[in-house]
Amino acid sequence: MVSKVWSSIKELPGEVYFFVLIGLGLVPALALYFVATLVYVSLNNIDISQVSDFAFLWPVMVISFLTIFFVVQLGAYHKFRTGFFLAWLEVVMGTPVEELYERGRQARLEQHFQKNNKKG
């Protein structure tokens, strides 16, 4: 099962794949750091009001930021079959949004037909 998930992750476009790897690499480490900080404050009987908000909560803010980027990237991949920032770059360079929608629709149809051909 893990190899199936990993192979589907490798098929993502470069920008989406980058954000998936960043999320898989940083989010667990930041969550572990935040929990370790909570345990340290608790074990040393540090008054929580003496801890600066940003210095204490920055891992939570980074995790939230990465999660938002991750969801936006996956949403753009689902709709346009490209990353969010690349889709905006294409719009700025002159590609109409309708063409992006059509390209995403065609890619989804091709993927659906390929999946059905493998089954039958």
Secondary structure, DSSP 8 states (H G I E B T S, - for coil): -HHHHHHHHHTS-HHHHHHHHHHHHHHHHHHHHHHHHHHHHHHTT--GGGS-HHHHHHHHHHHHHHHHHHHHHHHHHHHHSS-HHHHHHHHHHT--HHHHHHHHHHHHHHHHHHHHHHH-
